[in-house]
Amino acid sequence: MNSIKTYIETNKDRFLDELFGLIRIPSISSESEHKDDMVKTAQYIVDQLLKSGADKAEIMPTTGHPVVYAEKIIDPAKPTILVYGHYDVMPVDPLNLWDSPPFEPEIRDGKIFARGAVDDKGQLFMQVKAFEYLVSTNQLQFNVKWMIEGEEEMGSPALAKWLPGQKDLLKADLILVSDTSMIAINIPSITVGLRGLAYMEVEVAGPDKDLHSGIYGGAVANPANILAKMIASLHDENNHITIPGFYDDVLDLTIEERRDMARAPFNLVDYKKKLDIKATLCEKGYTVNECTGTRPTLDVNGIWSGYTGEGSKTVLPAKAFAKISMRLVPHQDPHTIAGLFTQYFESIAPETVKVKVTEHHGGFPYVAPTDTAAYRAASKAYETVFGIKPVPTRSGGSIPIISTFEQALGVKSILMGFGLDTDAAHSPNENFHLECFFNGIETITWFYKFYAEELL
Amino acid sequence: MNSIKTYIETNKDRFLDELFGLIRIPSISSESEHKDDMVKTAQYIVDQLLKSGADKAEIMPTTGHPVVYAEKIIDPAKPTILVYGHYDVMPVDPLNLWDSPPFEPEIRDGKIFARGAVDDKGQLFMQVKAFEYLVSTNQLQFNVKWMIEGEEEMGSPALAKWLPGQKDLLKADLILVSDTSMIAINIPSITVGLRGLAYMEVEVAGPDKDLHSGIYGGAVANPANILAKMIASLHDENNHITIPGFYDDVLDLTIEERRDMARAPFNLVDYKKKLDIKATLCEKGYTVNECTGTRPTLDVNGIWSGYTGEGSKTVLPAKAFAKISMRLVPHQDPHTIAGLFTQYFESIAPETVKVKVTEHHGGFPYVAPTDTAAYRAASKAYETVFGIKPVPTRSGGSIPIISTFEQALGVKSILMGFGLDTDAAHSPNENFHLECFFNGIETITWFYKFYAEELL
C-alpha cells in the first residue's frame, strides 16, 4: 500500500492529462446549448473507468442528462462500495472575471485553474485514480460500483426519479463521495452535515410592457422597486428570515455542539481579509461557523429588471425577476419551505403587481454519524496522509442527492472531500491545489485498506 | 395655405419613404457600437434639409455625437425660428418583445412601427416636411434655423457644452420643438411643463468575488439583498421619497392648479385597463395626473446582480447594480438632487458593503407661459386642424435641453408634439399614428402662418 506515493509520482503527468481532457468539455448542465457536451463528457468518463479497471461501464439515459454507471465485481459475497460523483459543472459567467479561459485548464501557483477543477471533475478523478491503483496492484478488496451523474449543479432532478428503479443495480454497503472541502490545506476534515436547499424564481409583473418612466413614473407601480421592497422584507433587523413557519423545524444547537464548533480553527480577521469585507453579516446571536454550518439562510442568487446596458435608459420596466435560494438545516423539508416561501411572497405582493413564484430544485439537509466503520476508516486514512486526525465539520453547502440516497437506497454515505473553501467553486477562477489532488488519491487508497480492516 | 392638405396627399408616399430611410439607421446614442451610425444619420438629415429648401446644412462636431445645423435666411431683418429635434433613439432591448424588427419600419393598423417612429425621427420629419411645403410654395415668412442633436436620449451632455459657444449662430426668437405628446388622437394639447431628471447608477460591492452561497451564505452580506433593502428604503409607506431635503424646493400646487388639472379628460378605469394593471401607485394625497405631471418621482430603471441565466446557480454575488432616476419638478435642481441622493445612499449603506454612486445625465424641469404669441399661434393652428382648442398640459417626461436653451440662449420654446402616450416611446413596438404624422405636418404649417400674424 505504501507504493501509492510512488505510483502517483510515476503517473502524475498522465493523471493530469486525462483530467484536463475531462475538464475541457464544457458540461454546464443548466444551459441547454451544452446538451451534447453532457453526452461527450459521460462518454469520456466511461472510457476512463474502463481503462482504470472497471469490468463494465455504460451511459444510462434518464429524463435529463445521462448517468454513467460502471462496476467491478470481484466477488458477489464481498461488500460493495458505490462511488458517487458528478460530471456537470456550474455556468461560468461573469466570463470577464476569469484570468484564463474556464475550459482550458492551466496550472499556476501549484493550482489547476478551470471550471470543474475541484467541483467535481478533479475530485471525481481522485476516486478514479485510487481505484486504478488498487486494481492494477491487485489490492482491491471490495466490489466497486460507480454512479456519476450530470445534474448535480441543478439539484439532481433526473437522478432522484431514476434511483428508485435501480435499487438492485446500485445495491451497496456504502456510498463514497468526494465533493466537499477540508478546513485548510493541512487541516483535514470530514463533512458530517450538509445543508439542504430550496431554490425559487420569482417574477413581479406590473404594466403589460416597458413604459416611459417620465410619462408614467409616479403613478404606475415599478416592478423593480416593488421587488426590492419584497426582498427587503424577507429579513428582519436581526437578519432572521421573516417567512412565517420558516424556523418551525429547526432545532436549536446544544451547548455542547456550540462548544465543539467553537473549537474548530477559525480566525475572523483572516476570514474578512480573504474576502475583502469590513464586516460579516450573521443572524443575530450566532457565530460565523454556526451561521454557515447550522443555520438556514435566504440569499438572492440573481436579480434582473429593466435596462442593464451601457449608459442610461429612462424606462419603467414591465417586469422584475429574482432567483432566491434558501439553505436548509436538519429537519427542514425543502418542499415545505418552498411552499411557505411561495405563500408568503404572494401574500406580501401589493395589488399593483402580479407575482409568479416557481420552484427550481431542492434537496434535504443531511447529518451523518461519526461512530461508524466508514467514519473510523476515513479518519485513519486522513491521519495517515496528513499526520493529524480530521475534524468532523458541517458544511454550509448542499449535495441534495446524499439525502435522497439514504431515502431511496437505504445506504449511508461517507464524504471524503479535498477541496478548500478558497477554491472558488461556482465562482470565476475556480481552482484545485495539486497537493490536495494528490493527497486525495492517496487518502482514498488508504481508506479502502482501513475500511477492509474494519469490515472484513 | 389650404393647399397643404393637397400637398400632403400628393406627396405622402415620398414622405414615408424618406422617413423610413432615416429610421433604418440604428442611431442608438448610448451604445458605442453605433458611433458610425450616428454620423450616417446626421448626414441623412443634412441631405434631407438641403432637399427641403435649406440654404445650407452641415454636420458640426461636438465632444459627443455631432449636431446637424442648417438654415434658410430669407431676410436678416425678419424674426427667426430655431427648430430643435434629435436624431438619436433609445436602445431596443428586450428585442424579443418586438413584433417586427425595430429598425425595419412597418405600417400596421395605420401606425408606423419602429424605434424612433415617434421619438423623435417621425416628429422631426413633420417639421422638415412643413418647412419643405412653405419653401416650395414661397410662403415662408421667417428665417428658419435647425439644430438637430444626437444625444437627447442621453441627456444632451455634449450639446449643453457646445451651446454657449454658438450663441450668434443660433440667435433666434423662438425654439420650435416636436418631441412631446397629445392627450389623445383627437384631443390636441400643448405641453407647457416638463419634468427635470437626475439619473444615478449605484454599485453595491460585497466580497471580492462571487462566492458559493452554501459555504458563505449566512455569514457574508449578500450585495443583492443589501441593494434591495437600500432601494426599498428610498420610499416610505406613503410612497414619499425619503431622501432628506428632496422636496425642499418643490412648490405645492395651488387649489386652482389642482382644479384645472382635474378638468383634463382622464378615465382611471381605461388607464388601468390599457396598462393591464389592477391599481395605480401614487404618492399619497395626489391624483394620477398630479403625480405624473407635477410631482417628483424615483424609479429603478434597471437592476442586475448575480446569475440571471437559465436554471439555477447557487452564487452569492460579489456586486449588485442599479440604475435609478428621479423625475424633478420646477425649482428642483438636478445637481443638488444628485448630491442629496448620493449622500443619502452612502449614508444608508451598512458597513458590510462598499457603495459607489455615479451620476448620469440630468436636466432642469421646465414650465412655459401660455400668454405668449407662440402659444396663441400654436393654439389656433391645432384648432384649425383638429376642430377643438388644445389643452395646456404638463408632461411627466423630460427634455433636459429645453431648460438649457432658455439659460444658454435666452430663448423660449414652444412644444408642439403629436405623439400619444400609447405610442410606446422607449418601449418595444414603438409606433406613430400616420394620422398624427400628417396632422402634425398640417398643424405646424398653420403655426407658421398664425405666428406670422401675431408677430409681423
Contacts between the chains, C-beta under 8 A, distances in Angstrom:
chain1	res1	chain2	res2	distance
A	29	B	311	7.9
A	30	B	309	7.3
A	30	B	310	5.9
A	30	B	311	3.1
A	30	B	312	6.4
A	30	B	313	7.0
A	31	B	309	6.8
A	31	B	310	5.9
A	31	B	311	7.2
A	32	B	310	6.8
A	90	B	313	5.9
A	90	B	315	8.0
A	91	B	307	6.6
A	91	B	309	5.9
A	91	B	313	5.6
A	93	B	307	7.2
A	93	B	309	6.8
A	94	B	210	7.7
A	97	B	209	7.0
A	97	B	210	7.7
A	153	B	313	7.7
A	154	B	311	6.0
A	154	B	312	6.5
A	155	B	312	7.2
A	181	B	215	7.3
A	195	B	214	6.1
A	197	B	214	7.7
A	197	B	314	7.2
A	199	B	312	4.9
A	199	B	314	7.3
A	201	B	312	7.7
A	206	B	277	6.3
A	207	B	275	4.2
A	207	B	276	6.4
A	207	B	277	5.6
A	208	B	275	6.2
A	208	B	276	3.9
A	209	B	97	7.1
A	209	B	424	6.5
A	209	B	427	5.2
A	209	B	428	6.4
A	209	B	429	7.4
A	210	B	94	7.8
A	210	B	97	7.8
A	210	B	426	7.0
A	210	B	427	4.3
A	210	B	428	6.6
A	211	B	275	7.4
A	211	B	426	7.7
A	211	B	427	6.4
A	212	B	397	6.3
A	212	B	421	7.9
A	212	B	425	5.4
A	212	B	426	4.7
A	212	B	427	7.1
A	213	B	297	7.7
A	213	B	299	4.8
A	213	B	301	6.1
A	213	B	325	6.4
A	213	B	327	7.1
A	213	B	426	7.9
A	214	B	195	6.0
A	214	B	197	7.7
A	214	B	292	8.0
A	214	B	327	5.8
A	214	B	395	7.0
A	214	B	396	4.6
A	214	B	397	3.2
A	214	B	398	5.4
A	215	B	181	7.3
A	215	B	292	6.5
A	215	B	395	6.9
A	215	B	396	5.0
A	215	B	397	5.5
A	215	B	421	5.3
A	215	B	425	7.8
A	216	B	275	7.7
A	216	B	292	6.5
A	216	B	396	7.0
A	216	B	421	7.9
A	217	B	292	6.9
A	217	B	297	4.3
A	217	B	299	4.8
A	217	B	327	5.5
A	217	B	396	6.2
A	218	B	282	6.8
A	218	B	283	6.7
A	218	B	291	3.8
A	218	B	292	5.1
A	218	B	295	5.6
A	218	B	296	7.8
A	218	B	297	3.9
A	218	B	327	6.9
A	218	B	396	6.6
A	219	B	280	5.0
A	219	B	281	7.1
A	219	B	282	5.4
A	219	B	288	4.3
A	219	B	291	4.6
A	219	B	292	5.0
A	220	B	275	6.3
A	220	B	277	6.5
A	220	B	280	6.3
A	220	B	281	6.8
A	221	B	277	7.2
A	221	B	279	7.6
A	221	B	280	7.4
A	221	B	281	3.7
A	222	B	281	8.0
A	222	B	299	5.0
A	222	B	300	5.9
A	224	B	231	7.9
A	224	B	299	7.8
A	224	B	300	3.7
A	224	B	301	7.8
A	224	B	302	7.5
A	224	B	303	5.1
A	224	B	322	7.8
A	225	B	231	6.4
A	225	B	232	7.9
A	225	B	234	8.0
A	225	B	235	7.0
A	225	B	298	7.9
A	225	B	299	6.7
A	225	B	300	5.1
A	227	B	228	7.3
A	227	B	303	8.0
A	228	B	227	7.3
A	228	B	228	4.2
A	228	B	229	7.7
A	228	B	231	3.8
A	228	B	232	5.0
A	228	B	300	6.8
A	228	B	303	7.3
A	229	B	228	7.7
A	229	B	231	7.6
A	229	B	232	4.2
A	229	B	235	7.8
A	231	B	224	7.9
A	231	B	225	6.4
A	231	B	228	3.8
A	231	B	229	7.6
A	231	B	232	7.7
A	232	B	225	7.9
A	232	B	228	5.0
A	232	B	229	4.2
A	232	B	231	7.7
A	232	B	232	3.7
A	232	B	233	7.5
A	233	B	232	7.5
A	235	B	225	7.0
A	235	B	229	7.8
A	275	B	207	4.1
A	275	B	208	6.2
A	275	B	211	7.4
A	275	B	216	7.6
A	275	B	220	6.3
A	276	B	207	6.4
A	276	B	208	3.9
A	277	B	206	6.3
A	277	B	207	5.6
A	277	B	220	6.5
A	277	B	221	7.2
A	277	B	352	6.4
A	277	B	353	8.0
A	278	B	351	5.2
A	278	B	352	6.8
A	278	B	354	8.0
A	279	B	221	7.6
A	279	B	350	7.7
A	279	B	351	4.7
A	279	B	352	4.8
A	280	B	219	5.0
A	280	B	220	6.2
A	280	B	221	7.4
A	280	B	352	7.1
A	281	B	219	7.1
A	281	B	220	6.8
A	281	B	221	3.7
A	281	B	350	7.4
A	281	B	352	4.7
A	282	B	218	6.8
A	282	B	219	5.4
A	283	B	218	6.7
A	288	B	219	4.3
A	291	B	218	3.9
A	291	B	219	4.6
A	292	B	214	8.0
A	292	B	215	6.5
A	292	B	216	6.5
A	292	B	217	6.9
A	292	B	218	5.1
A	292	B	219	5.0
A	295	B	218	5.6
A	296	B	218	7.8
A	297	B	213	7.7
A	297	B	217	4.4
A	297	B	218	3.9
A	298	B	225	8.0
A	299	B	213	4.9
A	299	B	217	4.8
A	299	B	222	4.9
A	299	B	224	7.8
A	299	B	225	6.7
A	299	B	316	5.7
A	300	B	222	5.9
A	300	B	224	3.7
A	300	B	225	5.1
A	300	B	228	6.8
A	300	B	305	7.0
A	300	B	306	6.6
A	300	B	317	7.7
A	301	B	213	6.1
A	301	B	224	7.8
A	301	B	306	5.2
A	301	B	307	5.5
A	301	B	312	7.1
A	301	B	313	6.0
A	301	B	314	6.0
A	301	B	315	5.3
A	301	B	316	7.5
A	301	B	317	7.3
A	302	B	224	7.5
A	302	B	305	6.7
A	302	B	306	3.8
A	302	B	307	4.1
A	302	B	308	4.7
A	302	B	313	7.1
A	302	B	315	7.5
A	302	B	317	7.4
A	303	B	224	5.2
A	303	B	227	8.0
A	303	B	228	7.3
A	303	B	303	5.8
A	303	B	304	6.7
A	303	B	305	5.0
A	303	B	306	6.5
A	303	B	308	7.6
A	303	B	320	7.0
A	304	B	303	6.8
A	304	B	304	5.0
A	304	B	305	7.8
A	304	B	308	4.3
A	305	B	300	7.0
A	305	B	302	6.7
A	305	B	303	5.0
A	305	B	304	7.8
A	306	B	300	6.6
A	306	B	301	5.1
A	306	B	302	3.9
A	306	B	303	6.6
A	306	B	323	7.1
A	307	B	91	6.7
A	307	B	93	7.3
A	307	B	301	5.6
A	307	B	302	4.1
A	307	B	323	6.3
A	308	B	302	4.7
A	308	B	303	7.6
A	308	B	304	4.3
A	308	B	321	7.5
A	308	B	323	7.7
A	309	B	30	7.3
A	309	B	31	6.8
A	309	B	91	5.9
A	309	B	93	6.9
A	309	B	302	8.0
A	310	B	30	5.9
A	310	B	31	6.0
A	310	B	32	6.8
A	311	B	29	7.9
A	311	B	30	3.2
A	311	B	31	7.3
A	311	B	154	5.9
A	311	B	360	6.9
A	312	B	30	6.5
A	312	B	154	6.5
A	312	B	155	7.1
A	312	B	199	4.9
A	312	B	201	7.8
A	312	B	301	7.2
A	312	B	323	6.3
A	312	B	325	7.2
A	312	B	360	4.3
A	312	B	361	6.5
A	313	B	30	7.0
A	313	B	90	5.9
A	313	B	91	5.7
A	313	B	153	7.7
A	313	B	301	6.0
A	313	B	302	7.1
A	313	B	323	7.5
A	313	B	426	6.9
A	314	B	197	7.1
A	314	B	199	7.3
A	314	B	301	6.1
A	314	B	325	5.8
A	314	B	398	7.5
A	314	B	426	6.5
A	315	B	90	8.0
A	315	B	301	5.3
A	315	B	302	7.5
A	315	B	426	5.6
A	315	B	427	7.3
A	316	B	299	5.7
A	316	B	301	7.5
A	317	B	300	7.6
A	317	B	301	7.3
A	317	B	302	7.4
A	320	B	303	7.0
A	321	B	308	7.5
A	322	B	224	7.8
A	323	B	306	7.1
A	323	B	307	6.3
A	323	B	308	7.7
A	323	B	312	6.3
A	323	B	313	7.5
A	325	B	213	6.4
A	325	B	312	7.2
A	325	B	314	5.8
A	327	B	213	7.1
A	327	B	214	5.8
A	327	B	217	5.5
A	327	B	218	6.9
A	350	B	279	7.7
A	350	B	281	7.4
A	351	B	278	5.2
A	351	B	279	4.8
A	352	B	277	6.4
A	352	B	278	6.8
A	352	B	279	4.8
A	352	B	280	7.1
A	352	B	281	4.7
A	353	B	277	8.0
A	354	B	278	8.0
A	360	B	311	6.9
A	360	B	312	4.3
A	361	B	312	6.5
A	395	B	214	7.0
A	395	B	215	7.0
A	396	B	214	4.6
A	396	B	215	4.9
A	396	B	216	7.0
A	396	B	217	6.3
A	396	B	218	6.6
A	397	B	212	6.3
A	397	B	214	3.1
A	397	B	215	5.5
A	398	B	214	5.4
A	398	B	314	7.5
A	421	B	212	7.9
A	421	B	215	5.3
A	421	B	216	7.9
A	424	B	209	6.5
A	425	B	212	5.4
A	425	B	215	7.8
A	426	B	210	7.1
A	426	B	211	7.7
A	426	B	212	4.6
A	426	B	213	7.8
A	426	B	313	6.9
A	426	B	314	6.4
A	426	B	315	5.6
A	427	B	209	5.2
A	427	B	210	4.3
A	427	B	211	6.3
A	427	B	212	7.0
A	427	B	315	7.2
A	428	B	209	6.3
A	428	B	210	6.6
A	429	B	209	7.4
